[in-house]
Amino acid sequence: MPIISAGILMYRLREGVPQVLLAHPGGPFWRRRDAGAWMLPKGELQAGEEAEAAARREFEEELGVPAVGPMHALGRLRQRGGKWVEAFALEGDFDPATLRSNVFELEWPPHSGQRASFPEIDRVEWFVLAQARARILPSQAALLDRLEAHLATGK
């Protein structure tokens, strides 16, 4: 059974120019990575959970605020590792300074026997689409094109 995640690509318009909110994953693996490391806040669906509900739940868990408002389905895509992501666009605003992400634990440093906690998301930023294309995971870049098409056509 394939792993399916759901997430929200929040956007806002500033003087008619779309900006998207991307999240940088926390933890030691991602610490020094920037280009090609950012993503939309997302997480796995729980048994019997609808994708839109999962996307809203994950947004709140990873950013610390609820995702309020109507969402537009951006469709599903497959990431490089084989995981499927069901994405939704949501117009909104978020102050990156208010980020309150949930945390995860792992053994760090490796083979040390010590456990350390890290935020799932260590920062979020607003990017215009050209900047976002340079920062987002390559496997999620198609979501920016889908959002751009939605904004141009309203569909």
Summary of the structure (lengths in Angstrom):
residues: 155
radius of gyration: 15.5
end to end distance: 30.9
largest distance: 54.0
contacts: 457
relative contact order: 0.26
helix: 25%
strand: 39%
